[in-house]
């Protein structure tokens, strides 16, 4: 991966959280200066954990991590801290540097153009939408021009123009960049290689080449491994039959049988651990609270124009079996509308009393990160047994060993699946979904879309993925960007 000097070296690194299985066992790989590397792996394989190890936020249980002396690292985090929320845009970007930067205004303008967001320098960070905050976090990493740039799902909140700007930037970026993303087209535009974290073997495999080439290489390797194991298994079965036959004859033939069994053991050891593909969640349905009253009454909605919030008339009674899509550009107020509706602070809209609400926030802040996964599921379960809770968890690939772990230890993808497991137990009359595709493995998306399409409660959804929305029945659409 690139021809520069080695800038990162993992030397037989092992790591695992308490109460969970190890994530990494003797991970051994290196990354050279200027390389553009993709990190791949199943949900929960440890992709974000790898970033935390690089940043020094976590320490390996065994092995060592060497980073070239003097190298700077910056990461595009997913969520602003409470302290950062109170800062102005200019103060936020200045806080990314240890020393005062005198020409920072043009630098801010340049990175804001890359992430395609308008942000007045004196505006407070907390006034931006969730999507805009994610873009500003991405810009805060880019402005530092670090030797090692870490990007965690950077395209989640970018439109096509934003992705194009970011892709061009990364192509021209002459330093090391490590990316976690499910966006194949984006990755293939600039990647030099792939680090594949296997959740089953807990090893890290290193591949060189563009993204699609590596995917084909992994596919061919998998086919070779399976073919080799099939040949060995056939040979083992034949030898076992012969060994059993000789053993029954007695005499010297028993010695031959013993020798054959030793050979069988050698063949068993020659079988390779075939990497399994990501598991896909099975089809599921979301039961709903049976309500006769309207779920939501709209008289007006708040939108943001020229950085000011204004109310616009919007008459709609959202009832059972009605699905409402809220659309509009970033910063228009989509996430703010959903949050104020859920919190009961929206001026012109109200959720009817007695309605059970399932709320999917893109930052997962509705989940108690300090609680166990089991408790977070149990708290929304209506008359659910222990078996029901465990069954719902398993359906969304939340294994028994994860149920006792704290929510904070889950990957972002696992938190997304946990949210849907909660909906299954909760049986809400109203679903409020704010970017439910973020962080979710692409293999799961068609199954989730099918479940939402068949959901018979009331639903309000915001999503930047038109391919996902096309699979869901939409009865009403509110485009905030087109309101007069």
Buried (B, 14 or more C-beta within 10 A) or exposed (E): BBEBEBBBBBBEBBBBBEEBEBBBBBBBBBBBBBBBBBBBBBBBBBBBBBBBBBBEEBEBEEBEBEBBEEBEBBBBBBBBEEEBBEBBBBBBBBEBEEEEBEEBEEBBEEBBBBBBBEBEBEBEBEBBBBBBBBBBBBBBBBBBBBBBBBBBBBBBBBBEEBBBBBBEBBEEBEBBBBBBBBBEEBBBBBBBBBBBBBBEEBBBBBBBBBBEBBBEBBEEBBEEBEEBBEEBEEBBEEBEEBBEEBBEEEEEBBEBBEEBBEEBEEBEEEBEEBBEEBBEBEEBEBBBBEBEEBBBBBBBBBBBBEEEEEEBEBEBBBBBEBBBBBBBEBBBBBBBBBBBBBEEEBEBBBBBEEBBBBBBBBBBEBBEEEBBBBBBBBEBBEEBEEEBBBBBBBBBBBBEEBBEBBBEBBBBBBBBBBBBBBBBBBBBBBBBBBBBBBBBBBBBBBBBBBBBEEBBBBBBBBBBBEEBBEBBEBEEEBEBBEBE
